[in-house]
Amino acid sequence: MKLRLARLFTYPSARVLSVGGDVTRVRIDGLVCDRVCAARSRRALARIEGVRSVSIDFDAGIATVEGPPIPGGFYTRAIDTAAAGRPLRRALDVVRRALPRHRECGERTA
């Protein structure tokens, strides 16, 4: 099993990178492990109406979705439903976003 624990601090999100015919490349941020996170994301994307197949490159954080072009919001909602530990992940994302602001103010962070 591959783990990227630093990604735990990024709440899973999806954004369309490119659309070419019936192939859409979607960036998925926050994939922590290849066996659970990537698999849940693949299943969630595959449930979108019209999607024929999905493959996920865990290391790159890219999903390749085959099917007609679909508005990006559908991918975002699918990934949101697949996120494991949503409350914890959201809290960690808030902390991660706040840390650089404290550093800029000259405050020390642990």
Phi and psi in degrees as a GROMACS rama.xvg file:
@    title "Ramachandran Plot"
@    xaxis  label "Phi"
@    yaxis  label "Psi"
@TYPE xy
-93.1429  135.48  LYS-2
-125.525  140.236  LEU-3
-127.975  81.5928  ARG-4
-63.238  -28.2098  LEU-5
-61.7589  -27.0985  ALA-6
-71.6506  -13.0711  ARG-7
-60.3145  -25.8033  LEU-8
-84.5625  2.7102  PHE-9
-117.571  119.633  THR-10
-65.84  134.039  TYR-11
-56.4275  131.462  PRO-12
-146.082  161.699  SER-13
-133.001  142.356  ALA-14
-146.309  142.153  ARG-15
-72.7449  127.412  VAL-16
-92.1148  -44.1513  LEU-17
-158.386  153.219  SER-18
-130.307  126.62  VAL-19
-139.13  101.72  GLY-20
64.127  -120.747  GLY-21
-100.31  19.3661  ASP-22
-122.53  124.512  VAL-23
-118.95  132.64  THR-24
-102.587  127.111  ARG-25
-121.749  127.41  VAL-26
-81.9522  127.862  ARG-27
-117.597  112.385  ILE-28
-91.295  146.022  ASP-29
92.7274  14.1093  GLY-30
-76.1629  114.407  LEU-31
-88.6889  -39.5863  VAL-32
-136.46  154.503  CYS-33
-80.5728  -27.7667  ASP-34
-85.6547  -35.0446  ARG-35
-103.194  -59.9939  VAL-36
-60.0861  -50.5342  CYS-37
-65.7267  -40.1258  ALA-38
-66.4049  -42.4123  ALA-39
-65.0552  -38.9689  ARG-40
-65.6611  -42.8641  SER-41
-60.4853  -45.4097  ARG-42
-63.5277  -41.2446  ARG-43
-64.3769  -43.0223  ALA-44
-67.1338  -36.4998  LEU-45
-66.4603  -22.8558  ALA-46
-79.2195  -10.895  ARG-47
-67.0484  132.362  ILE-48
-58.2709  129.975  GLU-49
98.0781  -18.1879  GLY-50
-74.2292  128.023  VAL-51
-94.1184  -38.2841  ARG-52
-157.839  156.812  SER-53
-139.589  134.661  VAL-54
-129.394  146.346  SER-55
-125.256  128.46  ILE-56
-93.9349  100.535  ASP-57
-60.0651  -45.952  PHE-58
-60.9588  -41.1029  ASP-59
-84.1982  -20.7214  ALA-60
71.6516  35.5091  GLY-61
-120.829  130.964  ILE-62
-104.764  136.644  ALA-63
-107.629  117.374  THR-64
-112.659  125.731  VAL-65
-103.106  128.843  GLU-66
152.069  175.493  GLY-67
-62.7359  153.538  PRO-68
-56.1633  137.386  PRO-69
-128.293  141.079  ILE-70
-56.4025  142.621  PRO-71
-55.9354  -29.1756  GLY-72
-60.0085  -30.5472  GLY-73
-65.9789  -39.759  PHE-74
-66.3948  -43.1774  TYR-75
-59.6753  -47.2666  THR-76
-63.6851  -40.0077  ARG-77
-62.7014  -44.8392  ALA-78
-67.4147  -36.8718  ILE-79
-62.0162  -39.0028  ASP-80
-71.855  -24.3181  THR-81
-86.7183  -12.7611  ALA-82
-62.8929  125.433  ALA-83
-83.3713  141.154  ALA-84
62.2073  45.0644  GLY-85
-51.6054  -50.2924  ARG-86
-60.2947  -43.5043  PRO-87
-65.0913  -44.6551  LEU-88
-62.9071  -40.2987  ARG-89
-64.0412  -42.6582  ARG-90
-62.8734  -44.0737  ALA-91
-64.4032  -36.4185  LEU-92
-64.9708  -39.9078  ASP-93
-63.2697  -43.9773  VAL-94
-62.2339  -45.4204  VAL-95
-59.2839  -42.397  ARG-96
-68.6608  -30.7997  ARG-97
-78.746  -28.3655  ALA-98
-57.8007  -47.2099  LEU-99
-60.9733  -33.2012  PRO-100
-64.0708  -38.2815  ARG-101
-67.4533  -38.2252  HIS-102
-63.9615  -39.3446  ARG-103
-64.6429  -30.2167  GLU-104
-82.0441  -1.91502  CYS-105
86.0999  5.49004  GLY-106
-81.1377  151.668  GLU-107
-86.9532  141.934  ARG-108
-121.294  151.001  THR-109
